[in-house]
């Protein structure tokens, strides 16, 4: 039993404990409301993109897998997903045609790697640095969870290295020489070197539950999640900038909102390929990539 549980269970002491908890919640809420009026906006700039996808690409050859993330390396599309029935975490590699995504042709016959590690079978979103496809295999829960961060060789899908993290990591991004790991609902942003040395942990600059991220530079990443406004779901893609000289370390420089009728576009995987933004909101079988071109990624 934890200390606060023992205190809360102790009769009169428990009543005092509960009153203090209510007081703390009340004061915190009042401080939040007082500060909200004068605080700078969470996102510096918001851009809404009103366009249809330029291409929709079907992915075939995978059954019963809940989509998590994707990334593109050297003519290959990598997708992570979890088989919840078999409790296996998977990474699939699809070969891409030279004119991807413009052709819109279906992709099939993927090569696969099982990244399950004991009871850790929930794969994270994906990113790469050219030499590794990075994925984390985590316990399928938000509390008392561990993750094994894995470097997969892009050609063989063999595991090259790994390290452990004492939290559930649901998204990864390569930021120069660092790896950025976001925990469940992206409430915390971890930073590691590529051998697993811990470099820092910061709160989210936005509070949005990002699903997939991609590194842009040594100081910036793009992260995608979902936001609902006036009953309509949109993919919210945030340009997040790391500033080690600031107190909070992270700031949201720009948010881009994209929506497709009757679909939660930002529900799961996101990647950038050249001048195209790719979204993979659906599970297997039936997963499709929605490609949008000509959207600004960097500052």
SULURZI-V445208 format. One record per run of one state. SS is the DSSP state (a for helix, b for strand, c for the rest). FROM is the first residue (numbers start at 1). TO is the last residue. If there is no record, write none. Layout:
# SULURZI-V445208
ss: <SS,SS>
from: <FROM,FROM>
to: <TO,TO>
This chain:
# SULURZI-V445208
ss: <c,a,c,a,c,b,c,b,c,b,c,b,c,b,c,b,c,b,c,b,c,b,c,b,c,b,c,b,c,b,c,b,c,b,c,b,c,b,a,c,b,c,b,c,b,c,b,c,b,c,b,c,b,c,b,c,b,c,b,c,b,c,b,c>
from: <1,3,9,12,37,43,44,46,50,55,60,65,74,76,84,88,96,107,108,111,115,117,118,120,121,122,124,127,129,133,139,147,153,159,166,169,176,178,184,187,188,194,198,204,212,216,220,230,232,243,250,259,260,261,263,264,269,274,276,281,284,285,288,294>
to: <2,8,11,36,42,43,45,49,54,59,64,73,75,83,87,95,106,107,110,114,116,117,119,120,121,123,126,128,132,138,146,152,158,165,168,175,177,183,186,187,193,197,203,211,215,219,229,231,242,249,258,259,260,262,263,268,273,275,280,283,284,287,293,299>
